[in-house]
Amino acid sequence: MQESLRTTRSAVFWLEDQERDAATTDYPALTADTVADLVVVGGGYCGLWTAIIAKRRDPSLRVVLLEAQTIGWAASGRNGGFCEASLTHGEENGRSRWPGEYDELARLGEENLAGLEADVAALGIDCQLERTGSLSVAVEEHQVPWVSADPSTHLDATAVRAEIDSPIFLAGAWEREGCVLVHPGRLAAGLARAAAELGVEIHEHSAVEALDGAAGLAGQQVQTVRTARATVRAKRVALATNVFRPLLRRARPLTVPVYDYVLMTDPLSTEQMAAIGWHHRQGLTDLANQFHYARLTADNRVLYGGYDAVYPRGGRLRASHEERPASYERLASHFLTTFPQLEGVRFSHRWSGPIDTCTRFAAFHGSARRGRVAYAAGFTGLGVGATRFAAQVMVDRLTDQDTPRTRLEMVRKLPLPFPPEPLAGVGIALTKWSLDRADHQQGQRNSFLRVLDRLGLGFDS
């Protein structure tokens, strides 16, 4: 296991690979005061989709997008590239929280995924999109019934190992329609290029320090977005900062950061690929509470991540949290347990990044200042597709449109906030310990998890 990590580098494969593309664009920092109809704060998927949707609906709008570092630098460039239809982090989570509208949420999620695919094609974005579906596998005996309920997706031990060969796979469920795989870095860069071509003014290295409201001409409230070097005065503002500190005080208790860790192998040889199968290239997850996820890249590397979900002390974001040798060693050990036939494989890249987690484990949508500011966050690792839906909601709200999206209870109501420290840290640690214990006790949830379930704060991944 140690040998497999000996030459690994601390670098995000997707961003490094995307930077090799000659079409990569740098966007200038904001250095002079200006005005806009709409300011978008955040250059990840959520902010980019918001800018694109706003300009498509009304090309006359002046839209300015501000990114603190570079396009797609954070979660949008570091994720596994699983783009799912679900807006609710799975059916069980959705039905338990929004039973009366889950079917509509499922329909809208499928519509959103189809729309994303169509937009990628129409905008000419080469993000290596593959409609592979996803394969969920049971790795403990108590998980086998969980994947047996639907005969149309169920794979027994022989069938699942015919798809992806691992001695620890006991059964599986192959959902063929609800997931596509993308190259995260190429998707972010492609969205930025498309936004710029539509006339969006993009500024990197332009961290927003404050958002102020003041009365403008004819009593219209104007939002002032301030960076270190300049300001933008705008009629409307969309906040797409996700895990980073919200500019609105009311939104700060609604999310906490949880660090996720990822390894990427060298490209597999023809012999190594033959040893594991994986001919249909599905996205792969197991059914544990502390789950793993894996996928193939275009050049047949294996991305392998998950399991450890680390809440940093005090909820503070620091680059040092990304270097956690114990997490990478654990991942490498689990990888080789899953695929012993790949003994000797080397991991080329390792990286980490914070996920914006909220108490309902699915994105929330809010507005402030009489509808002049909209925000979305809390995607909890499922934002590759759901950010496009969130962007539609934000543009709906900022343009005062009443739509089926804005009428959803899921959209109208915010999640319960996290308690202040140290209670948040204690509660998160106890939850993680309890979930790990459930994984090793046939899925039995202890009294603490059952209390969270009754309060509507539980989650079974």
Summary of the structure (lengths in Angstrom):
residues: 461
radius of gyration: 21.8
end to end distance: 27.6
largest distance: 71.6
contacts: 1602
relative contact order: 0.18
helix: 37%
strand: 24%
